[in-house]
Amino acid sequence: MNLLKSFASTTGLQPSKSYIYEKLYPLDFDRYIILDTQSSNANFHYVFWFRVIELIEPVLSKHGIKIVHFIEDKKYHFNHTYVDNSTQLSQRAYLIRKALLFCGSSKLYSLIASENNIKQCFLKTDYSLDNTLVKDEEVIHSDKARKHFLNPTAAKINNIRPEEIAKKILKTLLDEDHSFDNTLSVGKVYSTQNLEVIPDCTFKIGNSSKSAKSEIVIRMDYLFSEENLDSQLSMEACAIVTSKAFNKNILINKKNKIKKVYFRVDKDSDSSFLDLLEENKINYDIITTLSGPDLDKEKIKFINYKKINKLNSLSLDFLEGLDKSKVYFKTNKIVIKSGKTFASKWHSKVLVNSADVRNSSFQLPPAIDQSFKDEADYFYFLTSEQI
């Protein structure tokens, strides 16, 4: 039973309408919703807001409705109004009372919204104490995992598929029914903007705003070419992934152009290259996709160096039972080969290139191999199938 209702039934007293002293927070618009998009408590922090917003914003814009974020300190790339923790609760209470709708997991903000009869899309994640007044039809529960949806965290709140939230907001606020493609999984490093260069040629990548934000990584573990590595470093600073030693003179002569070396441990790796990196004070990390006995066998060689970092190989179990022809993925990582851009190593192998990788969608390979799984943590998987 709700805590306030329990109090009333056991004491015979009926709590009157509560309120918080409000303080003006001026905005230059009056039609808006509030999204509580950041919480310092991981159990209340929802990680898929970017998807919710990209779905609802075009619809809200048509109705002249803005979005206001309640945050701690994190701003998204959206051009919205952000109210951080430097503001007083009285100012936030004022904003909630004036809002068209509140959406989030904060029980305090939900109570303020309820007391002011503000519509809600409440993300319920705390089941230990029921002390909210939100209507049942305005609640999205998080206590059960969704089918074909991968929660990347240990927090129950991220069991909620972002399309559920978008639909609930638009239905509650506008009484409009919308259908969207469904999120299956968002890789942990999906937001990382990498340019991975397979060194089969050399070229100037350029200084566009997009490339300036990207980490340029030369994949010597895909194709080993010291000549092209040397030439590429002559043009721009890069990180390097390699599974074996390369020419000492490149390290010495291009030291200031080497941002970092990622030494990839494979079977029968030689650790002596790390001595050369340390001798020349080159920043490096050790990475691997090996596991089990294969990894244990290699670890002893690297005991006197840095810790070996195990790269995540994403389980694609969430694809089981789905129509694969309706599944697609997006990525912020670009693979460059022969001066052309590709969505993945697999696409570069079969020469299916794309001129605008980050704004395109890609179908699954006919057969998913280990190299695709190794890259899958960079991908955002969706399906047009209604599930």
ZIMO-V819851 format. One record per helix or strand of 3 or more residues. SS is the DSSP state (alpha for helix, beta for strand). FROM is the first residue (numbers start at 0). TO is the last residue. Records with the same first field share a line. If there is no record, write none. Layout:
SS = FROM-TO ; FROM-TO
This chain:
alpha = 2-10 ; 41-43 ; 48-61 ; 88-97 ; 106-114 ; 135-137 ; 155-158 ; 161-173 ; 208-211 ; 225-234 ; 247-252 ; 254-256 ; 271-278 ; 291-301 ; 316-318 ; 323-325 ; 344-348 ; 356-358 ; 369-377
beta = 31-35 ; 65-69 ; 80-82 ; 100-103 ; 118-123 ; 138-140 ; 181-185 ; 193-197 ; 214-218 ; 237-241 ; 257-264 ; 283-287 ; 307-309 ; 326-330 ; 333-336 ; 339-341 ; 378-382
